[in-house]
Amino acid sequence: MSKFRDLFSPRDMSQGEPWRRIAEFAFPLLIGNFAQQLYNTVDAVVVGNSRWGYQALAAVGNASPVLNLLLALFVGISTGAGILVSQRFGAKDSEGLAKTIGNCITATAIASLVIMIAGPLLTGPLLRAVGTMDSMYGQCKAYLDIFFYGIAGFFFYNIFAGILRGLGDSFSALLYLMITSAINIVLDLALVNGMGVAGVALATIIAQGVSAVLCLVKLLSLKEVFHLKRGDFRPERAHIGRIIRLGVPSGLTQAIFSLAMMVVQRLINSFGDEMFVACNVMVMRVDGYAMLPNFSFGQAMSTFAGQNIGARRLDRLKDGTRQGLMLSVGTSLVLTPLVLLSGPALMRLFTPEQELIALSMGMMYILAVGYVGTAVTQVLQGVMRGAGDTVTPMWISFGTVIVMRVPLAYGLVELARSMDAPLRTQERLVFVSMLAAWLTGMLITIVVYRLGKWKKKSGIE
């Protein structure tokens, strides 16, 4: 019974074998990210198999870059909160920990109100900016508006889950996510035929609200780790400023990805091929499963680095990074072939259209090599973020996505068009540009990590 309770307890990653602590944290996180990906996949599967067909699936995918752009900064702030929490926890600073968490809750409430008002006002212009086809504009707008009206659940779940991860507890957020994934599936099935993609958005925000409440109850039960007082919720410049300094670069990194996806989405829409738009949605959903170990170990390494730096156990960073890399790359080498082998079956969940399935699998094979490369990128950048250097990963992302991927995608497609290449060949080049950006990002990250300037952010050097 005590071992079962330990799964739901904060975990000190500054003690014990590094690989064991990383694995204990990362694998529940991997399952949690799987549940989160399943969350998104079920939405697409239900929509694609509803009476609305793959046109509605294309509408969900077309709305995603706009949604991600407007949410990116806050997702970054939750990352900054998790880093600061891990450092406070590693330093055994319970008072500073309580202040950080209280300020996070206040900032989240303010951010929720701002996005709830601004989001619906911006969705229309942004959908037009990405060249949304008239046939799917109405559904895209309805999906986004409902999501933003209920944004508080999404924001609070992310901030609370980030705090729990910073405390070394990746299991509680996993359990709550699995519960709410089940709620989401039931609501999806109940609402989609009557409401279309708007029903999917409504199901999602209800489920995320439940997960946020569950995470909050868990946090309030951790009185032996920290105790929230009324004064902890009062915004303080030092705490808010530190969270923002750590979080904004991560948020800008997410925003860079989202902005690039909006620009690429405009390129995708320019083909005038709804099947290719739907293909992009299916590939990104299945692609998410291949990326799971990469993001999971990246998050684990941020917490590992943050706690050990907070505890001044700097001797553990080098071995922990090496062992984390071995775990991440090894897991990716096993999982990637499994995703590719099961790809056709996964694609059939979204649609019965054989041509669409074949098109989507062709794009997956292009990306395959990049999954293992991204495992290296995420681990090394996770260590940098945990050390307090969230700026360097932001610049790497800017260089590989904005400077390289977007111009490369447009350039390759334009070259193919000038040579009268078949439409499908032109469309494949969009994914070739993505692979090139991933591999370039890996190489740059390795060089920057080895140079070691990121260590100065935490006083390691």
Summary of the structure (lengths in Angstrom):
residues: 461
radius of gyration: 21.4
end to end distance: 43.2
largest distance: 67.8
contacts: 1728
relative contact order: 0.14
helix: 87%
strand: 0%
